[in-house]
Amino acid sequence: MVPAGALQQQQVLVVVSHRDGRDWHVLFLGPFSDKESARQARDALPEALGKDDPWIRTAASVQAAGGSGPD
């Protein structure tokens, strides 16, 4: 579990989608002014969030993919 307030300084959006009968929880964190800022934020994530090697993506690439993650 991630402590309350651990992600206070950024905007956070959690989207739940479904795939193969399972729920997928996708967390969006940002926005960031550049890729290096996003990397620094990723590296500072609590272990519970950073353990699965989070991807850094632009908002445009997420929109082009049609959403938040697996459906």
PDB file with one MODEL, atoms N, CA, C and O in Angstrom:
MODEL        1
ATOM      1  N   MET A   1       0.844  -1.178   0.000  1.00  0.00           N
ATOM      2  CA  MET A   1       0.000   0.000   0.000  1.00  0.00           C
ATOM      3  C   MET A   1       0.891   1.245   0.000  1.00  0.00           C
ATOM      4  O   MET A   1       1.944   1.271   0.638  1.00  0.00           O
ATOM      5  N   VAL A   2       0.461   2.250  -0.709  1.00  0.00           N
ATOM      6  CA  VAL A   2       1.193   3.513  -0.793  1.00  0.00           C
ATOM      7  C   VAL A   2       0.620   4.469   0.245  1.00  0.00           C
ATOM      8  O   VAL A   2      -0.595   4.653   0.310  1.00  0.00           O
ATOM      9  N   PRO A   3       1.481   5.080   1.057  1.00  0.00           N
ATOM     10  CA  PRO A   3       0.983   6.001   2.082  1.00  0.00           C
ATOM     11  C   PRO A   3       0.262   7.198   1.481  1.00  0.00           C
ATOM     12  O   PRO A   3       0.639   7.702   0.424  1.00  0.00           O
ATOM     13  N   ALA A   4      -0.770   7.639   2.163  1.00  0.00           N
ATOM     14  CA  ALA A   4      -1.489   8.844   1.731  1.00  0.00           C
ATOM     15  C   ALA A   4      -0.512   9.998   1.670  1.00  0.00           C
ATOM     16  O   ALA A   4       0.304  10.179   2.573  1.00  0.00           O
ATOM     17  N   GLY A   5      -0.595  10.769   0.618  1.00  0.00           N
ATOM     18  CA  GLY A   5       0.269  11.933   0.482  1.00  0.00           C
ATOM     19  C   GLY A   5       1.590  11.651  -0.211  1.00  0.00           C
ATOM     20  O   GLY A   5       2.346  12.584  -0.481  1.00  0.00           O
ATOM     21  N   ALA A   6       1.891  10.387  -0.510  1.00  0.00           N
ATOM     22  CA  ALA A   6       3.168  10.061  -1.135  1.00  0.00           C
ATOM     23  C   ALA A   6       3.290  10.662  -2.530  1.00  0.00           C
ATOM     24  O   ALA A   6       4.401  10.869  -3.018  1.00  0.00           O
ATOM     25  N   LEU A   7       2.169  10.944  -3.173  1.00  0.00           N
ATOM     26  CA  LEU A   7       2.180  11.478  -4.533  1.00  0.00           C
ATOM     27  C   LEU A   7       1.545  12.856  -4.603  1.00  0.00           C
ATOM     28  O   LEU A   7       1.039  13.250  -5.654  1.00  0.00           O
ATOM     29  N   GLN A   8       1.562  13.583  -3.515  1.00  0.00           N
ATOM     30  CA  GLN A   8       0.854  14.859  -3.419  1.00  0.00           C
ATOM     31  C   GLN A   8       1.274  15.908  -4.426  1.00  0.00           C
ATOM     32  O   GLN A   8       0.437  16.701  -4.857  1.00  0.00           O
ATOM     33  N   GLN A   9       2.523  15.943  -4.815  1.00  0.00           N
ATOM     34  CA  GLN A   9       3.005  17.068  -5.604  1.00  0.00           C
ATOM     35  C   GLN A   9       2.657  16.973  -7.086  1.00  0.00           C
ATOM     36  O   GLN A   9       2.837  17.944  -7.820  1.00  0.00           O
ATOM     37  N   GLN A  10       2.166  15.832  -7.536  1.00  0.00           N
ATOM     38  CA  GLN A  10       1.795  15.689  -8.935  1.00  0.00           C
ATOM     39  C   GLN A  10       0.310  15.371  -9.041  1.00  0.00           C
ATOM     40  O   GLN A  10      -0.328  14.961  -8.071  1.00  0.00           O
ATOM     41  N   GLN A  11      -0.219  15.569 -10.228  1.00  0.00           N
ATOM     42  CA  GLN A  11      -1.588  15.144 -10.484  1.00  0.00           C
ATOM     43  C   GLN A  11      -1.573  13.640 -10.715  1.00  0.00           C
ATOM     44  O   GLN A  11      -0.708  13.118 -11.419  1.00  0.00           O
ATOM     45  N   VAL A  12      -2.531  12.955 -10.121  1.00  0.00           N
ATOM     46  CA  VAL A  12      -2.601  11.502 -10.225  1.00  0.00           C
ATOM     47  C   VAL A  12      -3.964  11.110 -10.782  1.00  0.00           C
ATOM     48  O   VAL A  12      -4.994  11.630 -10.353  1.00  0.00           O
ATOM     49  N   LEU A  13      -3.960  10.196 -11.732  1.00  0.00           N
ATOM     50  CA  LEU A  13      -5.194   9.637 -12.274  1.00  0.00           C
ATOM     51  C   LEU A  13      -5.043   8.125 -12.270  1.00  0.00           C
ATOM     52  O   LEU A  13      -4.052   7.600 -12.777  1.00  0.00           O
ATOM     53  N   VAL A  14      -6.011   7.422 -11.704  1.00  0.00           N
ATOM     54  CA  VAL A  14      -6.018   5.963 -11.714  1.00  0.00           C
ATOM     55  C   VAL A  14      -7.188   5.506 -12.575  1.00  0.00           C
ATOM     56  O   VAL A  14      -8.323   5.937 -12.377  1.00  0.00           O
ATOM     57  N   VAL A  15      -6.901   4.634 -13.526  1.00  0.00           N
ATOM     58  CA  VAL A  15      -7.920   4.090 -14.417  1.00  0.00           C
ATOM     59  C   VAL A  15      -7.922   2.576 -14.243  1.00  0.00           C
ATOM     60  O   VAL A  15      -6.867   1.941 -14.243  1.00  0.00           O
ATOM     61  N   VAL A  16      -9.108   2.006 -14.097  1.00  0.00           N
ATOM     62  CA  VAL A  16      -9.237   0.552 -13.997  1.00  0.00           C
ATOM     63  C   VAL A  16      -9.794   0.036 -15.317  1.00  0.00           C
ATOM     64  O   VAL A  16     -10.852   0.475 -15.768  1.00  0.00           O
ATOM     65  N   SER A  17      -9.079  -0.892 -15.926  1.00  0.00           N
ATOM     66  CA  SER A  17      -9.572  -1.537 -17.135  1.00  0.00           C
ATOM     67  C   SER A  17      -9.587  -3.041 -16.879  1.00  0.00           C
ATOM     68  O   SER A  17      -9.106  -3.505 -15.845  1.00  0.00           O
ATOM     69  N   HIS A  18     -10.136  -3.792 -17.818  1.00  0.00           N
ATOM     70  CA  HIS A  18     -10.298  -5.230 -17.622  1.00  0.00           C
ATOM     71  C   HIS A  18      -9.670  -5.989 -18.781  1.00  0.00           C
ATOM     72  O   HIS A  18      -9.820  -5.612 -19.943  1.00  0.00           O
ATOM     73  N   ARG A  19      -8.963  -7.065 -18.446  1.00  0.00           N
ATOM     74  CA  ARG A  19      -8.347  -7.910 -19.471  1.00  0.00           C
ATOM     75  C   ARG A  19      -8.256  -9.332 -18.934  1.00  0.00           C
ATOM     76  O   ARG A  19      -7.817  -9.554 -17.806  1.00  0.00           O
ATOM     77  N   ASP A  20      -8.667 -10.272 -19.739  1.00  0.00           N
ATOM     78  CA  ASP A  20      -8.601 -11.686 -19.356  1.00  0.00           C
ATOM     79  C   ASP A  20      -9.254 -11.954 -18.009  1.00  0.00           C
ATOM     80  O   ASP A  20      -8.763 -12.754 -17.213  1.00  0.00           O
ATOM     81  N   GLY A  21     -10.371 -11.272 -17.767  1.00  0.00           N
ATOM     82  CA  GLY A  21     -11.109 -11.481 -16.530  1.00  0.00           C
ATOM     83  C   GLY A  21     -10.477 -10.880 -15.293  1.00  0.00           C
ATOM     84  O   GLY A  21     -10.901 -11.171 -14.175  1.00  0.00           O
ATOM     85  N   ARG A  22      -9.477 -10.052 -15.477  1.00  0.00           N
ATOM     86  CA  ARG A  22      -8.788  -9.430 -14.337  1.00  0.00           C
ATOM     87  C   ARG A  22      -8.844  -7.916 -14.449  1.00  0.00           C
ATOM     88  O   ARG A  22      -8.939  -7.363 -15.545  1.00  0.00           O
ATOM     89  N   ASP A  23      -8.784  -7.261 -13.309  1.00  0.00           N
ATOM     90  CA  ASP A  23      -8.699  -5.800 -13.278  1.00  0.00           C
ATOM     91  C   ASP A  23      -7.243  -5.374 -13.429  1.00  0.00           C
ATOM     92  O   ASP A  23      -6.338  -5.971 -12.847  1.00  0.00           O
ATOM     93  N   TRP A  24      -7.041  -4.330 -14.223  1.00  0.00           N
ATOM     94  CA  TRP A  24      -5.732  -3.692 -14.356  1.00  0.00           C
ATOM     95  C   TRP A  24      -5.890  -2.272 -13.839  1.00  0.00           C
ATOM     96  O   TRP A  24      -6.786  -1.546 -14.270  1.00  0.00           O
ATOM     97  N   HIS A  25      -5.035  -1.882 -12.930  1.00  0.00           N
ATOM     98  CA  HIS A  25      -5.061  -0.532 -12.379  1.00  0.00           C
ATOM     99  C   HIS A  25      -3.894   0.231 -12.999  1.00  0.00           C
ATOM    100  O   HIS A  25      -2.730  -0.113 -12.796  1.00  0.00           O
ATOM    101  N   VAL A  26      -4.225   1.264 -13.749  1.00  0.00           N
ATOM    102  CA  VAL A  26      -3.216   2.056 -14.446  1.00  0.00           C
ATOM    103  C   VAL A  26      -3.137   3.413 -13.773  1.00  0.00           C
ATOM    104  O   VAL A  26      -4.148   4.100 -13.629  1.00  0.00           O
ATOM    105  N   LEU A  27      -1.939   3.798 -13.360  1.00  0.00           N
ATOM    106  CA  LEU A  27      -1.733   5.071 -12.685  1.00  0.00           C
ATOM    107  C   LEU A  27      -1.020   6.024 -13.631  1.00  0.00           C
ATOM    108  O   LEU A  27       0.041   5.707 -14.170  1.00  0.00           O
ATOM    109  N   PHE A  28      -1.611   7.186 -13.824  1.00  0.00           N
ATOM    110  CA  PHE A  28      -0.984   8.257 -14.600  1.00  0.00           C
ATOM    111  C   PHE A  28      -0.509   9.313 -13.621  1.00  0.00           C
ATOM    112  O   PHE A  28      -1.242   9.700 -12.711  1.00  0.00           O
ATOM    113  N   LEU A  29       0.712   9.776 -13.806  1.00  0.00           N
ATOM    114  CA  LEU A  29       1.309  10.758 -12.911  1.00  0.00           C
ATOM    115  C   LEU A  29       1.907  11.861 -13.766  1.00  0.00           C
ATOM    116  O   LEU A  29       2.643  11.578 -14.712  1.00  0.00           O
ATOM    117  N   GLY A  30       1.607  13.098 -13.453  1.00  0.00           N
ATOM    118  CA  GLY A  30       2.171  14.185 -14.249  1.00  0.00           C
ATOM    119  C   GLY A  30       1.246  15.382 -14.232  1.00  0.00           C
ATOM    120  O   GLY A  30       0.396  15.478 -13.347  1.00  0.00           O
ATOM    121  N   PRO A  31       1.376  16.272 -15.149  1.00  0.00           N
ATOM    122  CA  PRO A  31       2.313  16.273 -16.273  1.00  0.00           C
ATOM    123  C   PRO A  31       3.704  16.736 -15.848  1.00  0.00           C
ATOM    124  O   PRO A  31       3.886  17.321 -14.780  1.00  0.00           O
ATOM    125  N   PHE A  32       4.668  16.461 -16.704  1.00  0.00           N
ATOM    126  CA  PHE A  32       6.048  16.875 -16.476  1.00  0.00           C
ATOM    127  C   PHE A  32       6.511  17.715 -17.659  1.00  0.00           C
ATOM    128  O   PHE A  32       6.044  17.535 -18.783  1.00  0.00           O
ATOM    129  N   SER A  33       7.419  18.617 -17.398  1.00  0.00           N
ATOM    130  CA  SER A  33       7.866  19.540 -18.448  1.00  0.00           C
ATOM    131  C   SER A  33       8.777  18.871 -19.468  1.00  0.00           C
ATOM    132  O   SER A  33       8.872  19.323 -20.608  1.00  0.00           O
ATOM    133  N   ASP A  34       9.448  17.794 -19.062  1.00  0.00           N
ATOM    134  CA  ASP A  34      10.333  17.086 -19.985  1.00  0.00           C
ATOM    135  C   ASP A  34      10.538  15.653 -19.495  1.00  0.00           C
ATOM    136  O   ASP A  34      10.127  15.292 -18.393  1.00  0.00           O
ATOM    137  N   LYS A  35      11.178  14.853 -20.331  1.00  0.00           N
ATOM    138  CA  LYS A  35      11.360  13.431 -20.028  1.00  0.00           C
ATOM    139  C   LYS A  35      12.247  13.223 -18.797  1.00  0.00           C
ATOM    140  O   LYS A  35      12.011  12.301 -18.016  1.00  0.00           O
ATOM    141  N   GLU A  36      13.245  14.054 -18.620  1.00  0.00           N
ATOM    142  CA  GLU A  36      14.131  13.915 -17.460  1.00  0.00           C
ATOM    143  C   GLU A  36      13.369  14.142 -16.158  1.00  0.00           C
ATOM    144  O   GLU A  36      13.606  13.441 -15.175  1.00  0.00           O
ATOM    145  N   SER A  37      12.468  15.100 -16.141  1.00  0.00           N
ATOM    146  CA  SER A  37      11.640  15.334 -14.949  1.00  0.00           C
ATOM    147  C   SER A  37      10.758  14.122 -14.667  1.00  0.00           C
ATOM    148  O   SER A  37      10.558  13.750 -13.511  1.00  0.00           O
ATOM    149  N   ALA A  38      10.238  13.517 -15.711  1.00  0.00           N
ATOM    150  CA  ALA A  38       9.419  12.310 -15.548  1.00  0.00           C
ATOM    151  C   ALA A  38      10.264  11.159 -15.006  1.00  0.00           C
ATOM    152  O   ALA A  38       9.803  10.406 -14.148  1.00  0.00           O
ATOM    153  N   ARG A  39      11.485  11.017 -15.495  1.00  0.00           N
ATOM    154  CA  ARG A  39      12.385   9.965 -14.989  1.00  0.00           C
ATOM    155  C   ARG A  39      12.677  10.168 -13.505  1.00  0.00           C
ATOM    156  O   ARG A  39      12.665   9.215 -12.725  1.00  0.00           O
ATOM    157  N   GLN A  40      12.936  11.401 -13.128  1.00  0.00           N
ATOM    158  CA  GLN A  40      13.228  11.681 -11.721  1.00  0.00           C
ATOM    159  C   GLN A  40      12.035  11.345 -10.839  1.00  0.00           C
ATOM    160  O   GLN A  40      12.200  10.795  -9.750  1.00  0.00           O
ATOM    161  N   ALA A  41      10.841  11.671 -11.301  1.00  0.00           N
ATOM    162  CA  ALA A  41       9.635  11.353 -10.535  1.00  0.00           C
ATOM    163  C   ALA A  41       9.441   9.840 -10.445  1.00  0.00           C
ATOM    164  O   ALA A  41       9.088   9.316  -9.389  1.00  0.00           O
ATOM    165  N   ARG A  42       9.672   9.147 -11.552  1.00  0.00           N
ATOM    166  CA  ARG A  42       9.557   7.682 -11.542  1.00  0.00           C
ATOM    167  C   ARG A  42      10.540   7.074 -10.548  1.00  0.00           C
ATOM    168  O   ARG A  42      10.184   6.174  -9.788  1.00  0.00           O
ATOM    169  N   ASP A  43      11.768   7.564 -10.555  1.00  0.00           N
ATOM    170  CA  ASP A  43      12.789   7.013  -9.668  1.00  0.00           C
ATOM    171  C   ASP A  43      12.505   7.303  -8.200  1.00  0.00           C
ATOM    172  O   ASP A  43      13.017   6.612  -7.319  1.00  0.00           O
ATOM    173  N   ALA A  44      11.688   8.323  -7.934  1.00  0.00           N
ATOM    174  CA  ALA A  44      11.350   8.691  -6.558  1.00  0.00           C
ATOM    175  C   ALA A  44      10.054   8.037  -6.073  1.00  0.00           C
ATOM    176  O   ALA A  44       9.638   8.266  -4.937  1.00  0.00           O
ATOM    177  N   LEU A  45       9.411   7.225  -6.920  1.00  0.00           N
ATOM    178  CA  LEU A  45       8.161   6.580  -6.517  1.00  0.00           C
ATOM    179  C   LEU A  45       8.385   5.658  -5.324  1.00  0.00           C
ATOM    180  O   LEU A  45       9.461   5.078  -5.178  1.00  0.00           O
ATOM    181  N   PRO A  46       7.381   5.525  -4.480  1.00  0.00           N
ATOM    182  CA  PRO A  46       7.471   4.534  -3.406  1.00  0.00           C
ATOM    183  C   PRO A  46       7.683   3.144  -4.020  1.00  0.00           C
ATOM    184  O   PRO A  46       7.221   2.879  -5.130  1.00  0.00           O
ATOM    185  N   GLU A  47       8.368   2.272  -3.310  1.00  0.00           N
ATOM    186  CA  GLU A  47       8.696   0.946  -3.836  1.00  0.00           C
ATOM    187  C   GLU A  47       7.467   0.190  -4.335  1.00  0.00           C
ATOM    188  O   GLU A  47       7.542  -0.525  -5.334  1.00  0.00           O
ATOM    189  N   ALA A  48       6.348   0.343  -3.652  1.00  0.00           N
ATOM    190  CA  ALA A  48       5.130  -0.372  -4.049  1.00  0.00           C
ATOM    191  C   ALA A  48       4.678   0.004  -5.456  1.00  0.00           C
ATOM    192  O   ALA A  48       4.040  -0.804  -6.132  1.00  0.00           O
ATOM    193  N   LEU A  49       4.995   1.204  -5.905  1.00  0.00           N
ATOM    194  CA  LEU A  49       4.614   1.642  -7.253  1.00  0.00           C
ATOM    195  C   LEU A  49       5.738   1.465  -8.260  1.00  0.00           C
ATOM    196  O   LEU A  49       5.479   1.225  -9.439  1.00  0.00           O
ATOM    197  N   GLY A  50       6.966   1.579  -7.819  1.00  0.00           N
ATOM    198  CA  GLY A  50       8.093   1.537  -8.738  1.00  0.00           C
ATOM    199  C   GLY A  50       8.621   0.154  -9.043  1.00  0.00           C
ATOM    200  O   GLY A  50       9.456  -0.001  -9.934  1.00  0.00           O
ATOM    201  N   LYS A  51       8.156  -0.856  -8.326  1.00  0.00           N
ATOM    202  CA  LYS A  51       8.721  -2.200  -8.476  1.00  0.00           C
ATOM    203  C   LYS A  51       8.429  -2.851  -9.824  1.00  0.00           C
ATOM    204  O   LYS A  51       9.149  -3.762 -10.232  1.00  0.00           O
ATOM    205  N   ASP A  52       7.404  -2.409 -10.512  1.00  0.00           N
ATOM    206  CA  ASP A  52       7.021  -3.026 -11.779  1.00  0.00           C
ATOM    207  C   ASP A  52       7.568  -2.286 -12.991  1.00  0.00           C
ATOM    208  O   ASP A  52       7.032  -2.416 -14.092  1.00  0.00           O
ATOM    209  N   ASP A  53       8.630  -1.511 -12.798  1.00  0.00           N
ATOM    210  CA  ASP A  53       9.301  -0.795 -13.884  1.00  0.00           C
ATOM    211  C   ASP A  53       8.330   0.053 -14.706  1.00  0.00           C
ATOM    212  O   ASP A  53       8.073  -0.250 -15.871  1.00  0.00           O
ATOM    213  N   PRO A  54       7.793   1.110 -14.102  1.00  0.00           N
ATOM    214  CA  PRO A  54       6.803   1.964 -14.786  1.00  0.00           C
ATOM    215  C   PRO A  54       7.342   2.541 -16.097  1.00  0.00           C
ATOM    216  O   PRO A  54       8.523   2.867 -16.213  1.00  0.00           O
ATOM    217  N   TRP A  55       6.453   2.658 -17.070  1.00  0.00           N
ATOM    218  CA  TRP A  55       6.793   3.240 -18.367  1.00  0.00           C
ATOM    219  C   TRP A  55       6.657   4.747 -18.308  1.00  0.00           C
ATOM    220  O   TRP A  55       5.813   5.281 -17.589  1.00  0.00           O
ATOM    221  N   ILE A  56       7.488   5.420 -19.065  1.00  0.00           N
ATOM    222  CA  ILE A  56       7.338   6.858 -19.275  1.00  0.00           C
ATOM    223  C   ILE A  56       6.808   7.033 -20.691  1.00  0.00           C
ATOM    224  O   ILE A  56       7.428   6.600 -21.662  1.00  0.00           O
ATOM    225  N   ARG A  57       5.648   7.676 -20.788  1.00  0.00           N
ATOM    226  CA  ARG A  57       5.009   7.893 -22.089  1.00  0.00           C
ATOM    227  C   ARG A  57       4.493   9.315 -22.170  1.00  0.00           C
ATOM    228  O   ARG A  57       4.144   9.922 -21.158  1.00  0.00           O
ATOM    229  N   THR A  58       4.450   9.833 -23.370  1.00  0.00           N
ATOM    230  CA  THR A  58       3.836  11.140 -23.566  1.00  0.00           C
ATOM    231  C   THR A  58       2.322  10.973 -23.559  1.00  0.00           C
ATOM    232  O   THR A  58       1.803   9.892 -23.839  1.00  0.00           O
ATOM    233  N   ALA A  59       1.627  12.046 -23.239  1.00  0.00           N
ATOM    234  CA  ALA A  59       0.162  12.009 -23.283  1.00  0.00           C
ATOM    235  C   ALA A  59      -0.304  11.678 -24.697  1.00  0.00           C
ATOM    236  O   ALA A  59      -1.287  10.958 -24.874  1.00  0.00           O
ATOM    237  N   ALA A  60       0.391  12.198 -25.699  1.00  0.00           N
ATOM    238  CA  ALA A  60       0.014  11.929 -27.089  1.00  0.00           C
ATOM    239  C   ALA A  60       0.115  10.445 -27.419  1.00  0.00           C
ATOM    240  O   ALA A  60      -0.729   9.920 -28.146  1.00  0.00           O
ATOM    241  N   SER A  61       1.134   9.755 -26.895  1.00  0.00           N
ATOM    242  CA  SER A  61       1.270   8.327 -27.197  1.00  0.00           C
ATOM    243  C   SER A  61       0.180   7.503 -26.521  1.00  0.00           C
ATOM    244  O   SER A  61      -0.263   6.494 -27.069  1.00  0.00           O
ATOM    245  N   VAL A  62      -0.254   7.922 -25.342  1.00  0.00           N
ATOM    246  CA  VAL A  62      -1.351   7.227 -24.654  1.00  0.00           C
ATOM    247  C   VAL A  62      -2.644   7.433 -25.434  1.00  0.00           C
ATOM    248  O   VAL A  62      -3.405   6.489 -25.646  1.00  0.00           O
ATOM    249  N   GLN A  63      -2.889   8.670 -25.861  1.00  0.00           N
ATOM    250  CA  GLN A  63      -4.099   8.963 -26.631  1.00  0.00           C
ATOM    251  C   GLN A  63      -4.095   8.208 -27.958  1.00  0.00           C
ATOM    252  O   GLN A  63      -5.132   7.696 -28.381  1.00  0.00           O
ATOM    253  N   ALA A  64      -2.946   8.136 -28.615  1.00  0.00           N
ATOM    254  CA  ALA A  64      -2.850   7.435 -29.894  1.00  0.00           C
ATOM    255  C   ALA A  64      -3.104   5.939 -29.728  1.00  0.00           C
ATOM    256  O   ALA A  64      -3.608   5.283 -30.640  1.00  0.00           O
ATOM    257  N   ALA A  65      -2.752   5.406 -28.559  1.00  0.00           N
ATOM    258  CA  ALA A  65      -2.976   3.982 -28.287  1.00  0.00           C
ATOM    259  C   ALA A  65      -4.433   3.706 -27.958  1.00  0.00           C
ATOM    260  O   ALA A  65      -4.841   2.549 -27.856  1.00  0.00           O
ATOM    261  N   GLY A  66      -5.210   4.750 -27.794  1.00  0.00           N
ATOM    262  CA  GLY A  66      -6.638   4.567 -27.565  1.00  0.00           C
ATOM    263  C   GLY A  66      -7.044   4.471 -26.120  1.00  0.00           C
ATOM    264  O   GLY A  66      -8.127   3.969 -25.820  1.00  0.00           O
ATOM    265  N   GLY A  67      -6.217   4.931 -25.220  1.00  0.00           N
ATOM    266  CA  GLY A  67      -6.661   4.925 -23.828  1.00  0.00           C
ATOM    267  C   GLY A  67      -5.541   4.714 -22.855  1.00  0.00           C
ATOM    268  O   GLY A  67      -4.419   5.182 -23.049  1.00  0.00           O
ATOM    269  N   SER A  68      -5.868   3.994 -21.793  1.00  0.00           N
ATOM    270  CA  SER A  68      -4.997   3.912 -20.638  1.00  0.00           C
ATOM    271  C   SER A  68      -4.188   2.638 -20.545  1.00  0.00           C
ATOM    272  O   SER A  68      -3.150   2.621 -19.884  1.00  0.00           O
ATOM    273  N   GLY A  69      -4.624   1.583 -21.179  1.00  0.00           N
ATOM    274  CA  GLY A  69      -3.915   0.322 -21.019  1.00  0.00           C
ATOM    275  C   GLY A  69      -4.734  -0.818 -21.562  1.00  0.00           C
ATOM    276  O   GLY A  69      -5.595  -0.622 -22.420  1.00  0.00           O
ATOM    277  N   PRO A  70      -4.466  -2.020 -21.062  1.00  0.00           N
ATOM    278  CA  PRO A  70      -5.163  -3.196 -21.579  1.00  0.00           C
ATOM    279  C   PRO A  70      -6.665  -3.096 -21.403  1.00  0.00           C
ATOM    280  O   PRO A  70      -7.137  -2.596 -20.383  1.00  0.00           O
ATOM    281  N   ASP A  71      -7.409  -3.558 -22.369  1.00  0.00           N
ATOM    282  CA  ASP A  71      -8.879  -3.582 -22.277  1.00  0.00           C
ATOM    283  C   ASP A  71      -9.375  -5.005 -22.278  1.00  0.00           C
ATOM    284  O   ASP A  71     -10.582  -5.238 -22.207  1.00  0.00           O
TER     285      ASP A  71
ENDMDL
END
